[in-house]
Amino acid sequence: MVTAFVLISCEAQRINEVAQTVAELPNVAEVYSVTGEVDIIAVLRVTEYESLDEAVPGGIARIPGVTGTRTVLAFRRFARRDLEAGFDIGLS
């Protein structure tokens, strides 16, 4: 399994719209709006590298409002924790 982190820059007024559209694409496991030099980070999981060509330049980069992408590939995963538990603040 190949894990890729796609750093997405987009028009400020379209961050939510772009993030929702990215989240609906095949092979997208997680999507976050973030602070810093980019607006959104998407985590993609694919079975082969060629699938990234379809997902990034053929998919994410063509979404209206996206102004740029950068892709970072993971070599190895060292830890995985339950993300939902990490964000749980105890409210019912």
Beta strands, then each sheet from edge to edge (+ up, - down):
strand 1: 2-10
strand 2: 28-33
strand 3: 40-46
strand 4: 66-73
sheet 1: 2+ 3- 1+ 4-
end
